[in-house]
Amino acid sequence: MGPITQLVYALPLLLRLDIALSSIYAFEARLDTAKPNYSGAAEENKKFAPDFQELRLANVSFAYSSEKELFKEINLTVHQGEVIFIYGPSGSGKTTLLKLLCGLYVPNTGSMYVDKRKVTDVDYPYYRHLFVSTFGDTPPSNTIHTSQTLPNTAWVQALLERIGLKETVEYADGQFNYAPLSHTQQWRLIVVYMLLQQRPIYLFDDCGRGRDDEFIQLFYEEILEDLRNEGKTVIVVTQSRQFLHLADRIWKIHNGEVQVSMPANDS
């Protein structure tokens, strides 16, 4: 009776498992049919120029599967070389907007443009190369991944010293070596890693949360200003009202709408 009882109790679980596997296989088949065709145009022609003039979200709507729309027909423009802060209450969609912008999420409706070129399904792998980004509490990488030559060791050492990691992190031949880092030290190393990428657009997700005051001030008042002076485009998700005046423009999110304002007009 014991084995029979166990089998009876296991049958519903096995049935659910069979349904789950069937769903996975069906989803895999859908992905196979949706694969874009990357043949044709020369590889170089598919890339996006780093000296773009503007990125544009045109009538973009987005919702997570089977959920109410998070954004509905938003229209936003990012100009080269400007610093934009995304501001709003927790859960309003700040990080989601950042991921839409850099192509990690694809709009349900609407289009993305780089200057006059529409970003198609085939273009997304190349479009994402315009960005270097960090989201939430993603741990830092200990390897510098770049298609370019590895950065000069002296430059890396200078960055580590400026950000307060000279005694904690060692660098050699594209590798960072370190003992377990605190939460704050991890964030500092992520910023170093991003600065070394030398991409046209930098995306920082909620930089001030849980970090130390000294580094927060360094980040907002010096590092962002350096990126601005280098002509980089910077978009920062923040909940720190005290630094909003440092942005060129502010995107405020409220109830699925994005209101664009200048710092002087922010209240």
Legacy VTK file of the C-alpha trace (Angstrom):
# vtk DataFile Version 3.0
C-alpha trace
ASCII
DATASET POLYDATA
POINTS 267 float
0.000 0.000 0.000
2.883 2.349 0.746
4.271 2.532 -2.823
0.755 2.712 -4.298
-0.149 5.611 -1.964
3.033 7.491 -2.929
2.232 6.980 -6.628
-1.315 8.302 -6.201
-0.057 11.392 -4.399
2.636 11.929 -7.062
0.292 11.767 -10.065
-0.914 15.420 -9.867
2.690 16.609 -9.611
3.738 14.512 -12.606
0.783 15.846 -14.581
1.769 19.450 -13.819
5.362 18.666 -14.773
4.223 17.257 -18.111
2.184 20.392 -18.805
5.145 22.610 -17.846
7.503 20.737 -20.185
4.957 20.970 -23.001
4.783 24.741 -22.472
8.559 25.037 -22.566
8.786 23.055 -25.814
5.999 25.137 -27.367
7.766 28.353 -26.348
11.036 27.067 -27.785
9.285 26.341 -31.085
7.897 29.891 -31.140
11.382 31.298 -30.550
12.755 29.232 -33.438
10.161 30.650 -35.819
10.856 34.198 -34.594
14.618 34.130 -35.188
15.560 37.133 -37.327
17.511 36.636 -40.496
20.970 38.130 -39.956
22.269 37.319 -43.424
22.384 39.884 -46.171
23.763 43.317 -45.369
27.419 43.631 -44.516
28.177 43.502 -40.800
29.603 47.016 -40.774
26.412 48.459 -42.267
24.328 47.091 -39.403
26.205 48.988 -36.708
24.993 52.262 -35.242
27.336 55.237 -35.354
28.528 56.350 -31.901
28.173 59.992 -32.966
24.371 59.841 -33.266
22.392 63.031 -32.707
19.365 61.619 -30.905
17.556 58.472 -29.774
13.782 58.515 -29.904
10.961 56.447 -28.431
7.896 56.998 -30.617
4.468 55.987 -29.259
6.054 53.198 -27.228
3.832 51.021 -25.065
4.998 48.212 -22.819
3.426 45.656 -20.485
4.767 42.559 -18.839
2.976 39.431 -19.997
-0.722 39.337 -18.987
-0.338 42.507 -16.885
-1.784 45.974 -17.203
0.248 48.277 -19.436
3.109 49.891 -17.546
3.701 52.524 -20.248
1.240 53.603 -22.936
2.329 55.511 -26.034
5.212 57.421 -24.479
7.310 59.736 -26.644
10.818 60.591 -25.461
14.000 61.911 -27.032
17.597 61.569 -25.835
20.105 64.013 -27.320
23.768 63.130 -27.597
25.887 64.437 -24.745
23.113 65.238 -22.270
22.609 63.984 -18.723
19.087 62.775 -17.928
17.770 61.710 -14.531
14.789 59.353 -14.270
12.871 60.078 -11.110
9.727 58.584 -9.577
8.285 56.489 -6.740
9.328 52.900 -6.142
7.662 50.526 -8.581
6.783 53.249 -11.074
8.831 51.651 -13.867
12.122 53.567 -13.773
14.304 50.508 -14.365
11.878 49.150 -16.956
12.141 52.407 -18.906
15.921 52.144 -18.770
15.779 48.594 -20.161
13.390 49.653 -22.916
15.738 52.434 -23.883
18.787 50.193 -24.222
16.970 47.373 -26.019
16.909 44.767 -23.265
13.111 45.011 -23.439
11.280 45.380 -26.759
8.182 47.615 -26.917
4.822 45.903 -27.346
3.854 48.726 -29.702
5.655 51.769 -31.047
9.176 52.169 -32.379
12.722 53.112 -31.414
14.860 55.353 -33.614
18.520 56.337 -33.788
18.402 59.602 -35.715
16.146 58.666 -38.662
16.921 54.955 -38.590
14.248 52.727 -37.095
15.536 49.973 -34.806
14.209 46.674 -36.168
14.381 43.180 -34.681
17.521 42.536 -36.732
19.113 45.743 -35.421
18.779 45.148 -31.681
22.068 43.217 -31.170
23.926 46.131 -32.770
21.820 48.827 -31.108
22.691 47.475 -27.631
26.383 48.091 -28.328
25.756 51.820 -27.931
25.178 51.271 -24.208
26.999 50.205 -21.089
24.697 49.699 -18.135
24.189 48.359 -14.652
20.908 47.320 -13.072
19.977 46.873 -9.426
22.411 44.815 -7.398
24.180 43.002 -10.231
27.606 41.912 -8.899
30.678 43.341 -10.614
32.509 41.381 -13.273
36.143 40.524 -12.588
36.997 40.494 -16.301
36.973 43.439 -18.692
35.021 42.407 -21.782
35.727 44.699 -24.689
36.131 44.447 -28.446
38.823 47.101 -28.211
42.349 46.928 -26.858
42.530 46.376 -23.106
42.727 49.664 -21.212
46.057 51.063 -20.133
47.074 49.707 -16.719
48.012 53.152 -15.427
44.544 54.450 -16.323
42.864 51.573 -14.496
45.048 52.109 -11.423
44.212 55.826 -11.423
40.485 55.024 -11.569
40.753 52.528 -8.718
42.587 55.090 -6.603
40.091 57.845 -7.349
37.138 55.624 -6.484
38.752 54.359 -3.296
39.636 50.793 -4.287
43.402 51.047 -4.690
44.087 49.014 -1.539
41.269 46.540 -2.155
41.304 45.622 -5.857
44.266 44.589 -7.982
44.267 44.805 -11.771
46.388 42.982 -14.356
45.839 41.931 -17.985
42.123 42.647 -18.074
41.394 40.958 -14.736
40.344 42.373 -11.383
41.448 40.395 -8.348
39.990 41.006 -4.913
38.812 39.409 -1.701
35.061 39.493 -0.917
33.833 43.071 -1.291
31.256 44.957 0.712
28.077 46.157 -0.989
29.521 49.659 -1.355
32.836 48.382 -2.718
31.004 46.259 -5.289
29.150 49.314 -6.547
32.380 51.305 -6.791
33.974 48.531 -8.852
30.928 48.386 -11.141
31.395 52.094 -11.859
35.089 51.519 -12.652
34.142 48.679 -14.998
31.581 50.857 -16.781
33.954 53.785 -17.213
36.502 51.482 -18.833
34.030 50.386 -21.528
34.137 53.701 -23.419
30.638 53.458 -24.922
28.583 56.429 -26.188
25.764 55.975 -23.636
26.002 55.166 -19.909
22.991 53.899 -17.954
23.133 53.873 -14.133
20.278 52.292 -12.186
19.518 53.837 -8.770
23.094 54.723 -7.923
22.493 56.252 -4.515
20.539 53.481 -2.820
22.420 52.002 0.116
25.766 53.552 -0.868
28.054 55.652 1.258
27.622 59.428 1.207
31.215 60.113 0.191
30.992 58.053 -2.960
27.488 59.287 -3.829
28.797 62.844 -3.855
31.828 61.829 -5.932
29.591 60.034 -8.411
27.062 62.820 -8.934
29.312 65.860 -8.710
32.497 64.611 -10.396
32.089 61.385 -12.355
28.898 62.485 -14.114
30.486 65.844 -14.912
33.548 64.116 -16.386
31.306 61.991 -18.630
29.418 65.100 -19.711
32.695 66.846 -20.591
33.737 63.822 -22.661
30.543 64.169 -24.704
29.003 60.987 -23.315
25.252 60.567 -22.947
24.302 59.623 -19.386
20.947 58.456 -18.033
20.605 57.900 -14.297
17.738 56.345 -12.360
17.727 58.118 -9.017
15.653 58.724 -5.922
18.017 61.441 -4.634
16.212 64.758 -5.060
19.247 66.650 -3.803
21.118 66.024 -7.067
18.327 66.688 -9.571
19.754 70.124 -10.350
22.790 68.460 -11.959
20.741 66.987 -14.818
20.082 68.621 -18.173
16.574 67.181 -18.111
14.452 65.107 -15.742
12.005 62.362 -16.681
9.396 62.027 -13.955
7.326 58.837 -14.023
3.823 58.857 -12.617
0.999 56.412 -13.374
2.591 55.189 -16.586
3.269 58.659 -17.940
6.676 60.299 -18.319
6.796 64.037 -17.735
9.855 65.859 -19.048
11.095 68.911 -17.127
14.165 71.044 -16.669
15.875 71.023 -13.244
14.999 74.671 -12.552
11.329 73.840 -12.985
11.440 70.794 -10.723
9.635 71.095 -7.413
LINES 1 268
267 0 1 2 3 4 5 6 7 8 9 10 11 12 13 14 15 16 17 18 19 20 21 22 23 24 25 26 27 28 29 30 31 32 33 34 35 36 37 38 39 40 41 42 43 44 45 46 47 48 49 50 51 52 53 54 55 56 57 58 59 60 61 62 63 64 65 66 67 68 69 70 71 72 73 74 75 76 77 78 79 80 81 82 83 84 85 86 87 88 89 90 91 92 93 94 95 96 97 98 99 100 101 102 103 104 105 106 107 108 109 110 111 112 113 114 115 116 117 118 119 120 121 122 123 124 125 126 127 128 129 130 131 132 133 134 135 136 137 138 139 140 141 142 143 144 145 146 147 148 149 150 151 152 153 154 155 156 157 158 159 160 161 162 163 164 165 166 167 168 169 170 171 172 173 174 175 176 177 178 179 180 181 182 183 184 185 186 187 188 189 190 191 192 193 194 195 196 197 198 199 200 201 202 203 204 205 206 207 208 209 210 211 212 213 214 215 216 217 218 219 220 221 222 223 224 225 226 227 228 229 230 231 232 233 234 235 236 237 238 239 240 241 242 243 244 245 246 247 248 249 250 251 252 253 254 255 256 257 258 259 260 261 262 263 264 265 266
